[in-house]
Amino acid sequence: MNDDIKFLRLAIELATRKSGDGEHGPFGAVVVMDGSIVGEGYNKVVAAHDPTAHAEVVAIRNACTKLGTHDLSSCILYASCEPCPMCLAATYWAKIGRVVYAASREDAATAGFDDEFLYKEVALSLQERTIEFMQKLHNEGAAVLSGWSDNPDKVMY
């Protein structure tokens, strides 16, 4: 059997098994490196009282912990559904090179998980967004970044 299908079915199975209990959402994900699962996750938003505990983020966190790195560039993410904007960003931050998913974001919207609003919000200027953004203490905040940038011992990510 094709590895993509095998690992994608595992992500779907996680979503199916965990979403039936009423505390977990219908999403599952696995991170694979060299044909082995190094991280898995399922949606824990309600159970963990954590809006960032999406299946993909949980799987990425688990893989990073197991591998002892923040760089998953040699890994593939398999997700039961197309990643939302937050999970997509986490995938980029982890440097994952390939994502294989089953259901589409349109399928998720039909089930009540409509992320289209978020995709549109990100494209807006700060002044146009529905959440108020206000910048204060610019110089103090920028000084932290400047100090970090000048640190010869920093680790880029």
Order of alpha helices (4+ residues) and beta strands (2+ residues): alpha-beta-beta-alpha-alpha-beta-alpha-beta-alpha-alpha-alpha
